[in-house]
Amino acid sequence: MSYVLYSRTNPFKMSARSTTPITRRFYKVESTNDLMGFLDRGESAEAGNIWTFECAWEVANKVGGIYTVIRSKTGISVEELGNQYVLLGPYKEQFARTEVEDFEFPPGPLSDAVSKLRDTGFRIHTGSWLVDGNPLVILFDIGSASYNMNKYKQELFDKSGIGIPDSDMESNDCVLFGFMVAQFIAEFYHFTNKEVEIPPKIVCHFHEWLSGIGLVMTRLWGIKVSTVFTTHATLLGRYLCAGSIDFYNNLDKFDIDAEAGKRQIYHRYCIERAATHLAHIFTTVSEITGIEAEHLLKRKPDIITPNGLNVKKFSALHEFQNLHAVSKEKIHDFVRGHFYGHHDFDLDKTLYFFIAGRYEFGNKGADVFIESLARLNYMMKESGSDKTVIAFLIFPTRTNNYNVESLRGQAISKSLRDTVHVVQQDIGKRMYEACLSGKLPESDELLSKDDIVRLKRCLFASQRSSLPPITTHNVVDDHVDPVLNNLRRCQLFNNRSDRVKVIFHPEFLSSSNPLFGLDYDDFVRGCHLGVFPSYYEPWGYTPAECTVMGIPSVTTNLSGFGCFMADHIADPTSYGIYIVDRRFVALDDSISQLATYMHDFVRLNRRQRIIQRNRTERLSDLLDWRSLAVYYRRARLLALHEVFPELTVEDENGVRHIKYPRPISEPPSPTSSRATTPAPSDSEEDEVDDEKELEELGHKIDKVVLF
């Protein structure tokens, strides 16, 4: 009997209305409608006795980016697979206490397999993960299996030739976790085969090398299950890039075994490579990581599985422009305090740029960003720009405490604001009393001498001879800190004459932060441009988060996100996605390109920025898991076909060829050869903030060159 596992319907097929003027300019990704046929909450999977297990070290265990990937994907996975979808991870009490609801599974193969392992002395926690979809989760307490450590290591070495040193605690945990998962899968397969009409079809999806032992042992024990292995970033690639090596130009020249051995990670590399080659289907999160894996792991990925976002989390209905204004005003408040005594620039003409992420100075492109800011500063001075750019660098590192000057600035700003508020109330009372008496108050009657004295005190307190600090904290060993040293080298000291100001904030943002009082998401909404010129970025969640919040961003062709956008958008710049070339040109050329992009953005007027934000926000459908989950589904079906050839997988030629078209209107990028005013939309989708601006757009149609 043959099962058709995949329909010929193109998951990204455009409907007939895609030929209309409106949708020709900005169409929505139509994959949701095609995927809807599969979202039956597991009815078809249950009918076919198809089970999916997703295994990762970061299930209900917040460590890094994979936690975000899996957590954000659970909603769409449960909609598709229901209770036939189960997550496997380690039990970490500090996270499980707040993220997992414990309960016992109802009678069935799941509960039977768990009970069998518990009988051997393993402690296993079952329940549901308190995230979108509330997926079933099984967490293994690896400490309860530690008495088997030597036995497991010996079996691993005998069957695979991989030896694990006792001193590597992380690899030891990997062995315990992997064997517990493999034993669970073996027991589950045994119980699902008992007295069933339809044989079970089990897919086990493993993420990263930390879960790789589970895949390796499942295959070595000959359990009849389909396996998928996804690497989000190769282990050796991270180590090599951390060492300031010209990584991408030397991929085919590395002595892989020697490089892994020099870094004392050879056994970890062997685990990752074994899982890569033993998996039925191997996937990576981006094309650039696929190239990396092909050279370092010696296997080309079978399919690319891009990372998505739960766009509903970031959705602000039609108010994201208003949310930008609200968050921007809170950043204004911080800036007023930080630059007290030097606040000689117009906040209405101030743009906020930012970079954020792990403190990997070279990999995240902080070096390129700082050098480009110095060039942007020069370009703005030379052009006589009346705008100001304030660049935030948000990288968590070791600090002693907040900078005294930063705290003092916020206190002075608050004192002045409170004083002005009191004086304002007093003036209002005097004006009211004068009007009641039937006379129009004179200006000198409104502001009393006491009011003038109070205001003068605040003004004198807000004066200072020192420059505004370039960091908000006292950084430990600041003389060797790479960000601070590069800011000093580029002489970005927040001088009055500088059109580019810089602020290094060495901790993550939260609403309890006494300086900003903003969560990271709100801070992003309040900024104008995210700049992420990464050198090593297998995917890149930071620019993706900017996109779904309608904030333009800069990325590179060495990041997974940048490659994905370049592949799916005809003209990324028109949609607020600026892609810097860091792969095929010299470093100095990349820096110049980034400086030019930022200068072009600075030259946009407010109306053009609003239109660009509208365009950027429309790309959120492209990054929604409802669009991207189809790649994971495809990987699972290909894996099932490897083990069960009778299950036919129909060809899906169009799955990766959607491309957002170039907007018909003038792109919002100022050039010397054409007008900077975008053409009016032939729909209401390019609406701006008020009727006056919309009317202005309509009046300038004749000045615009269409392409």
C-alpha positions, 0 to 999 in steps of 0.5 A, a space after each residue: 500500500 502506498 501513501 502520498 505524503 506530500 501534495 503537489 500543491 505548491 506551498 508558496 503558490 500565488 493565487 490568481 489575484 496575484 496579477 492585480 496591481 495591488 498584489 503585484 506590488 506587495 503580495 502576501 505569502 500564500 503558503 498559509 492557505 496551502 499548509 492549512 490542509 495539513 493542520 488537522 491537529 494530528 488526525 491524519 498522523 494518528 490515522 497513519 500511526 505516524 509519530 514525531 519526536 523532536 530532541 534537543 538539549 534546549 527543550 524547556 532549557 533556555 541556553 541559546 538560540 535553539 531554545 527560541 527556534 524550538 519554542 517558537 515552532 511548537 504552535 504550528 507543530 502541534 496544529 499539524 501533528 497534535 499529540 503525535 508530536 513529542 519533545 525530548 530534552 534534559 530535565 533542568 529544574 530551574 527552568 522546568 519548574 516554571 515552564 513545564 506542567 507535570 502530569 502522567 500520560 494516559 495509557 498507551 505506548 508513550 506511558 508504557 515506554 516511560 514506565 519501562 525506563 523508570 523501572 530501570 531507575 531512570 527519573 523521567 518527567 512528563 507533561 506539557 511545555 507551557 508555550 504555544 500549542 502546549 506540546 507534550 514533553 518528556 524530560 530526562 534527568 541525566 543524573 539518574 543514569 550516571 551510574 551507567 556512564 562507563 558502560 555507555 562510553 565503552 559501548 559508544 567506543 566499541 560501536 562507533 570508535 568515538 572516545 569521550 574524555 572524563 574531563 569534558 563534563 558537557 560531553 559526559 552529559 551528552 552521552 547520558 542524555 543520548 543513551 537515555 533518549 535512544 533507550 526510550 525510542 527503542 522501548 517506544 518502538 517496541 510498544 507501538 508494534 504490539 497488536 496494531 494494524 498499521 505499523 508505526 512510522 516514527 520520525 526522530 528529529 535531533 538538533 545539534 551535536 549535544 543530542 547527536 549521541 541519541 541519533 547515533 545509538 538509535 541507528 547503531 542499534 538498528 531501530 526502524 525509525 526515520 532520523 533527521 539531524 539539523 545543525 544550526 552552526 557547525 561546532 568547528 566553524 564557531 571555534 575557527 571564526 572565534 580565532 580571527 581566521 579568514 574562514 570562508 575563503 579557506 573552507 576547502 583548505 582546513 585540515 579538519 581533524 588537526 584543527 579540531 584536535 588543536 582546540 581539544 574538541 575532536 571527540 565533539 566533532 566526531 559526535 557531530 560528524 557521526 550524527 550528520 552521516 548516520 541521519 537519513 536526512 541532514 539539514 542546516 538552517 541556511 545556505 551559507 551554513 550548508 556550504 560550511 557543513 559540506 566542507 567541515 562535516 563532509 555532507 551536503 544538506 538534503 534540505 534547508 530548514 530556515 528558522 522562523 518566528 511566531 509572528 503573532 507574538 510581535 504582531 501589533 495589528 495596524 498600530 506598529 507605527 504608533 508603537 514605534 512612536 511610543 517606544 521612541 519617546 522613551 528612548 528620547 527620555 534616556 537620551 535627554 539625560 545621558 547627553 545633559 549639558 551637551 543636548 544641542 541637537 534636535 531629537 526630531 532629527 535624531 535617528 537611533 541605530 543599534 547592534 545587539 547580540 552575544 559579545 562576539 566582537 568580530 563574528 557579530 560585526 561590531 568591528 565593522 559597525 564602529 569603523 563604519 560609524 566613524 566614516 558616517 560621522 565624516 560623511 555627515 559633517 562634510 555634507 552639512 547634515 542637520 541630523 544626528 545619529 545615536 548608535 547603541 551597542 548592546 553586548 553583555 559583558 562583565 561590569 562593576 556597576 552603572 556609570 555614575 555619570 549615566 545615573 547622574 544624567 538621568 537624575 538631573 533630567 528627571 529633576 528638570 522635568 519635575 521642576 518644569 511641571 511644577 512651574 507649569 502648574 503654577 503658571 496655569 493657576 495664575 493664568 486661571 485666576 487672572 482670567 477669572 478677574 476679567 483681565 488678560 495676564 501679562 507675561 511678566 505676571 505669569 513667571 514669578 521670581 521663585 520660578 525663575 530661581 528654580 529654573 536657573 538652579 536646574 539649568 546650572 546643575 545641567 551644565 558640565 565640562 566633560 563629554 557624555 560617556 560612551 558607556 553606561 557602565 563601568 566595564 571590567 578591564 575596560 582597557 582591553 575591551 574591544 568595543 571601547 578600544 575601537 571607539 577610542 581608536 575611531 575617536 568617537 567620543 560624543 563631541 559636540 561637533 560629532 553627528 554620530 554619537 555612540 553608547 555602549 550598553 554592556 547588559 541585556 535590556 529589561 523593563 527594570 533597567 533604571 536607565 531605559 526602562 524598556 524591554 528589548 522588544 520595545 527598544 527595537 520598536 523605538 529604533 530606526 535601523 538595526 545594524 548587524 554586519 555579522 561575519 559568522 551568523 548561521 541564521 540571525 534572529 536579531 534582524 528577523 525580529 526587526 523585520 517582523 516589527 517593521 524596523 529596517 535592518 542591515 545584514 550581510 551575505 554571510 548570514 543565513 537571514 541575509 542569504 534567505 532574504 536575497 533569495 526571496 526578495 527581488 529588491 531587498 533594499 526597497 523593503 528595508 533589508 540592506 545586505 552588505 557584501 562581506 563574502 566577495 569583496 575586501 573588508 574595507 569595501 564592506 565597511 564603505 558599503 555599510 557606511 554608504 547604506 547608513 548615510 543613504 538611510 540618514 538622508 531619507 525624510 520622515 515620510 520615506 522612512 514611514 513607507 519603508 517601515 510599512 514595506 518591511 513589516 509586510 515581510 513578516 509573513 515570509 518569516 512566519 512559521 506558518 510559511 517556513 514549517 513546510 521545510 520541516 515537514 518536507 524533511 520529515 517526509 523525506 526521512 520517512 521515505 528513506 525507511 519506508 520506500 512504499 511511502 511516496 513523496 511527490 516532487 515539490 519543485 516550487 517550494 523554494 522559489 517564491 520571490 517578493 517583487 520589486 515595488 513599482 513605486 520609487 524606492 525610498 533611497 535618495 540618489 543624485 539622479 532622481 527625485 527622492 519622493 516615492 510614488 503614491 501607491 495604487 492601493 491604501 497599503 502605502 499609507 502614512 501617518 496623516 492626511 497631510 502627508 498622504 496629500 503631499 504624496 499625491 501632489 508630487 506624482 509628476 516628479 517621480 520616475 517609475 521603474 
